[in-house]
């Protein structure tokens, strides 16, 4: 485990670098989310197909994530992360020059592959370099960069689209992210607790299989799939609802609702302290329950109340994600990059599957159908948490018995 503790210069340096990396990752990943209704209209597509520029990226990201950790063990953590950020920034810039739907989808698919080099490796790097007592807060700060990047991308692209065009918006984001990627490369210290290994296909699949054999990790992956699916589904289709009657808001007005992402940034950075006080089992259940409550509140016909509901759901999501991702890092005894890869594979696969399925529910049943889908997946997530807690309790009991027997002998 790492030795960098909170309060030190190296800790602040690492956190700033990963805050920027999280910002770049989420601004380039989710900058198209408020544009889904625009794509549907411009290219003459139904809502489910109009969501593909986002779902295609998260799907390719999920699959590529399975290989990113092993590649980083061959070429180095920092080197792969820098290449990932620079490539995705360039692809975001190239996307601004597309004028038909298929090239847009192709570039977004490639962008997902490029992005895979950051998230799983970031979690592995932090787990290796940061002391266990400081790990939850470090991951929370990294995820807060995700939150602010996601918020900025959504607000900027929607506002710029109303003033100019979505192509200009994506071009500006590409240039800005390229500069931040250079900053990341310059500021992040090289790995101190990492040993390279030659690339072995057998090791890749054996390490992934080893993580899947752990039932506790499997439930954490299930939680990731379900919680992310519910979160992305709401954000994908709330724009469709607020742009349509009876609200009939403009793109710019709808985009400012994404300011609630600041609450998500706050909750992810603060959740580490709450976990220390109340325990991660209780806090993750509370976070998911907050998501359920928030989703139900959005059934209101009042815009202000809907924003409150989105706020509850956003805080709950970032809290649950922070706890679950740190839990994976502490539970995985070996091959942490592969464990993180599987967690994020589930995370983004949930985004793709539920995010696209939400379009079918929206088209068939309206907003009530979307909320039924979200609540269903979140209830399943709570069931996974309960099963995970039982496994942990059983393991603790077995360890206590083994310790007692060792004392007697």
N, C-alpha and C positions, 0 to 999 in steps of 0.2 A: 504494500500500500504506500501511498505518497506521504511526504513529510511536510508539504507546504501548508502552513496554518494561516487562519484569518488574521488580518492586521499587519502582515508582513508586506514588504514592497513587491516581492515576487507574486504573492497572492493577488494583490491589486492589479499587477501587470497582466496576469493570466485572465482575471475576471474581465478587465476592460477589453482585451483581445477577443474573448469569447462572447461578450456582449455585442460587439460589432459583428462577429461572425453569425450570431443568432439573428441579428437585424438583417443582414444580407440574405440569409437563408429564407426567412419568412417573407421579406418584402418581394423577393423574386418568385417565391412559390405562390403567394396569395394575391399578388397585384392584379390578377385577372378575375378574382372572385366577384367584385362589384360589376364587372363587365359582362357577366354571363347573360343577363337580359339583352345587352347590346349585341353580343354575338348571335343570340337567337334571332334578333330582329334583322341585323345586317346580312346574315347568311341564310335567313329563312328556315330556321331550325326549331323543333320543339324544345321545351325546357330541358329534358333529359339529355338530348344531344348537345344543346348549348352549354351544358356543364362539362363537356368532355375536355376543353382546354385545361381545366383544373384537375379533373379526375384522371386524365391521361398522365399528367405529371406525377401525381401522387402514386399512381399505380407503378410506373416505371421506377420511381424513386424507391418504392417498397421492395421491388425485386432486386434492384441493383444494390440495395443496402445489405443484402445477404452476403455479398462478395466484398464490400468496401472494407470491412474490418480486417479480413485476411490480407487484402492488398496492402493495407496500411502497415501490417506487420512485416511485409517484405520491403516496401519502399520508405517506410517511416511515417509516423503520425502527422507531423507538421507538413511534410511535403505533399501528402495526398490532400490534406485539408486546404492548403493554399491553391493547389491545382483545381480543386473543386470550386472554390469561390471565384477564381478568375474565369473559369470556363462558363459557369452559370451566369456571370455578369455579362460576358460577351454574347451568350445566347439570348439573354434578355434584350440586349441591344439589337441583335439581328431580327428578333420577333417584331420589332417596330416597323420593319420593312415589308412585312407580309401583307398581301391583298386578297388572299383566298383562304378558305377554312383548312384545307388539307396541309399546306405548308405551315400554317399556324400550329396545327396538331403535331406535326413532325418535330418542330422546334421545341414545343413544350414537352414532348416525349424525351428528347435529348436532354432537355434541361433537368428533368427528373433524374436521369442517369448521372448527370454531372453533380447534382445536389447530394447524391448518395454519399459522396466522399466527405461530407462534413458531420451530419448529426450523430451517427453511431460512433464515429471516431472521436468526436468531441467528448462524448460521455466516457469513452475508454480513457482518453487522455486525462480528464479530470479525476477519474477513479484511481489512476496510477500516480498522479502528481500531487493531489490534494489529500491532506490528512483526513481520516474518517470522520473526525468530529466537525470538520469544516466542509464536508462534501455536500450535504444537503443545501447549505446556503450558497455554495458555489454553483451548483446546478440550478438553484432557484434564480440566481442572477443571470445565468446563461439563458434560461427560459424567459426571463423578463425581456431580454433582448429580442427573443422570438416574438413576444407579445407586441412590443413597440414596433418592430419591423412589420408584422402583419397589419397592425393598425395604420401605420404610415402608408403602406402600399395601397390599402383599400381606400383611404381618404384621398390620397394624392391622385390615383388613377381615375377615380370617379369624378373628382373636381376638375382635373385637367381634361377629361373627356367632354365634360359639359362646356368648358371654355374653348377647347381646341379639338383634340382627337385622342383616342386611346393609343394610337401609334406614337404620338409625341410623348405621352405619359410613359410608355414602356421604354422609349429611347432614353429619356432623362434618367429613369431608374437604372438602366443598364450602365450608364456613364458613372453615376454616383456610386453604385455598388462596386464598380471596378476600382475606384479610388479607395473605398473602404477595404477592399480585398488586399490592396497593396499595404495599407496600414496594418492589417492583421499579420501579413507575412513579416513585416518589420518588427512588430511589437511582441509577438508570441515567443516565449523562451522555448528552446529545443527540449525535447523529452529528456528527463533525467533518470526515469525509472522504467525504461523500455528497452528491450533487447530484440533486435531484428531477427527474423527467421526466414529461411528460403521458402518460396511459394510451393505449397504441396496441395494438390487437389484432394488427396485423401484426408489431410489435416482439416481442410475447409469443411468437408462434409461430416467428418467425425466430431469436430468441435460443435457444429450446429446440432448434430444428433445428441451429443452429451447435454446440451442445454435443454433440448426438448424432452429428455428423460426426466428432468426435474419437474414434478407435478406443481410445485409452487410457482416456478417460472412460467409454466404453461398457463396458469390462472392469471398471472401478471400480464402475459401477452393477450389473453382474452379481455382483460380489463382495458388494456390499451386500445384494442380493436373497437370495442363497444363505446367507450367514452369519446374517443376521437370521432367515431362515426356520428354520434349524436350531435357533437359540437359543430362539425363541418356542415351537417345537414341543415341545421338552423341558419347558419350564416350564408349558405348557398341560396336559400329560398326566401329569406326574410326580405331580400331586395325585390324579388318578384312580387311579394305581397304588398310592400309599401309603395312600389311604383304603380300598382294597379288601383282601381277604385275600391273602396271609397276614400283611400288616403291620397292617391295620385301625387305623391311627392316627386320632386326632381332628383336626378342622380346625385347632385351635389348635396342636397339636403339629406338624402339617405346615407351618404358616405359619412356624415358627421356622427351617425349613430355608432360607428366603429371606434369612437373615442372611449367607449367602455372597455376597450382593450387595455387602457391604462389601469383599470381595476384588476385585470388579469395579471399585468406586470407586477402590481403591488402584491397581489395574493401569492404569486409564485415566489417572490423574494422574501415574504414574511412567513411562509408556511413552515419553513425549517424550525423556527422557534416554537411554533404551535405543536409540531410533532414531538419535540423534546418535552413539552409540558403534558400533552394529552395522549401521546402514542399515535403511531402511524395508522393503526387499524381504525381507531375512532375518527381520526381526521379525514381519512380517505372516504369513509362512509358519509361523513358530514358533507364533504365536497361533492360527492355524486348526488346526495339528496338535494343540495343546493341547485344542481343542474336540473333535476326533475322539477323543482319548484319554479325555477326560472322559465323553463319551457312552458309550463302550464300558465304562468302569468302572461306570456305573449299571446294567449288566446283573447286577451282583452281587445276591445275596439278603440282604445285610446292610445295615441302614439307615445305619450309620456310613460304610461304604464308598461307598454311593450318594451321601452328602453330599460326600465327597471328590471323586467324579466330577463332581458338579454344580459344585463349586468350580473344578476344572480348566476345565470348559466355560465358566463365567462369566468367569473371568480371560481366557481366550483370546478370547472374544467382545468384551469391552470393549477389549482391546488391538487387535484387528483393526479394530473400528469407529473407534477413535481415529485409527489410522494412515490408514485409507482416507478418512475425512472430511477430514483435514488434507491428504491427497494431492490430493483434488478441489479444495480451495481454492487450492493452489499450482499445479495444472496448468491450471485455467481462467484464461485470459488476460483475458477480458471476461465481462460478465453473470454474475458469480459467484453472485448470488442464484438465477438460473435453473439454474446448474450444481449448486448445493446442493439446489435443489428436485428435480431429477431424481435425484440421489443418494438423497434421502430418500423420493421416490416409490418407487424400487426397494426401499428399506429396508422401508417399511411394506407395500408390495405383497407382498414376500416373507413378512412376518409373517402377512398375511391368507391367502395361498394355501397356504403350508406349514402354518400353524397350523390351518387347517380340514382340510386333507388328512390331517394327523396323526390326526384323530379317526376317519377311515375306517380307517387302518392300525391304530389301537388297537382298534377294534371287530372287525376281521377277524383280526389277527395278534398282538394283545397288545403288550407292551412291546418284544419283539424286533422286531416290525414297525416300531414307532416309531423305534427306534434304526437300523434299516436305512435308513429314509427320511432321518434326520438325517445319517448317515455319507455317504450318496449325495450329498446337496446340498453337504456340506463338501468332498468330493473334487472336485466340479465347481468349487467356489470356488478350490481350489488350482490347478486347471487354468487358471482365469482369471488368477490371479496370475502364473503362468508366462508366459502370453501377454502380459500387461501389461509384465513385465520385459523381454521380447524387444523390444517396441515402444520402451521407454525406451532400451535399449541401442542400437537402430538409430538413434534420434534423436540420441543422444550421438555416435555415430560420424559421422553426417552433419554435425553441428555442428562436430566436430573437423576434418573434411575441408574444410568451408567456411572455417573460420578459417585453416587452413593455406594454402588457395588465396588468401585475402585478403592474407596476409603475403607470399606470393610475388609478387603483383601490385603 
